[in-house]
């Protein structure tokens, strides 16, 4: 990289909002003993005001504005300075980067010993307040016409504000998660509880009383009718058991979250010697009647309660069956209980049904849906309700997508081997690449999952928009603004999934695509 040499100029004036009188005590002492070396060239300065002005005049870089744009705190500011020093980056390149570029903790180590920039109290850095430029505005017949320059300036302002808001949302989310982790750590210290289980944040870590609301939703008949009439779901489990009855003949099977007991009865028909069926919701009482009605009570034993809290009265089982999948696969956190069952009760060489799942995404260009669902709030019976848009896109919708509106390739973002995963598998980050198949507007990212029973006679099914519909439908992450894409283009991004900081069964999903970042909440 060619070093840019700047002329040495004595600045005898102060920056607006950053005069010498505003300098902190640390900088006053520093200016008496140490020169301040420019971030992008080798020029030195004896005071902060001149150093900051130099950055603006010769490098077109405003540190106060940059701090405000990225919502820098003390640590992210320190990382930024050391990142610039280490990478020898230019101001132009820096303005095109996001905070992700320097968030690594390696940049907490000073590159230049006693670097003067690291002594700066960033709280003193405020975005400069300048008088707005007066653009000519034409008003005629009730219509306002803006100049191209004025319109472009407004667009840049909107994008800047959006970027700031997104960065602050991510910062708040990170802070919440850190506070939650610190609270749990403090709790363990007080109780002197350092067992492996206490370190996990999963369903077992919350009391059955706190978890009661989740199970109450399964006490209603409508949800069981919906699941039972889902032929793709129910017949896949039936076929996995009955078409592999030679594997399950004379075995002991555990049904986790048995509901009406349909999977337990399939297991009994497959030749199982004993089926232990567990459910915490009140539907278990009706399941008991159903089992007796079908003369299977000598094989199927039903128990009410959370698996984590009850005694199965057996040491090991030969197989575990469970229909645990939620929206976007991981919502509801029931996988935690299946993992607990696997670790505590499954015998060596035992079977899991299903044993593998994959999570995938695809891009949608359904502009009509976007107009009906998101843009609708721009004009509601003649009233502006644009403030509702942010809330609408924050919550993913569960719906059957129109396969004809899919305009990208599919990207598999995660695979789950149920024999190996632990409860931390819900926390993952996955980069993705989507190939654009049709020029248009990307309006949403569609998530779905596939389920596999890898047995002698394998069975699988998909909840994707190209497959027959299931009660899971698809999880649609609407974009706040459509993104223009062109056929043949490769669209890259990242999806970050985290367990919800307040709801152990919920999820927080962040999608970063084309320099846009949006946070979604499934709770």
Secondary structure, 3 states (H helix, E strand, C coil): CCCCCCCCCCCCCCECCECHHHCCHHHHHHHHHCCEECCCCCCEECCHHHHHHHHHHHHCCCHHHHHHHCCCCHHHHHHHHHHHHHHCCCHHHHHCCCHHHHCCHHHHCCCCCCCHHHHCCHHHCCCCCCCCCCCCEEEECCEEEECHHHHHHHHHHHHHHHHHHHHHHHHHHHHHHHHHHHHHHHHHHHHCCCCHHHHCCCHHHCCCCCCHHHHHHHHCHHHHHHHHCCHHHHHHHHHHHHCCHHHHCCCEEEEECCCCCHHHHHHHHCCCCEEEEEECCCHHHHHHHHHHHCCCCCCEEEEECCHHHCCCCCCCEEEEECCCCECCECCCCHHHHHHHHHHHHEEEEEEEECCEEEEEEEEECCHHHHHHHCHHHHCECCECCCCHHHHHHHCCEEECCCHHHEEEEEEEEEEEECCCCCHHHHCEEEEEEEEECCCEEEEEEEEEEEEEECCCCCEEEECCCCCCCCCCCEEEEEEEEEEEECCCCEEEEEEEEEECCCCCCCEEEEEEECCEEEEEEEC
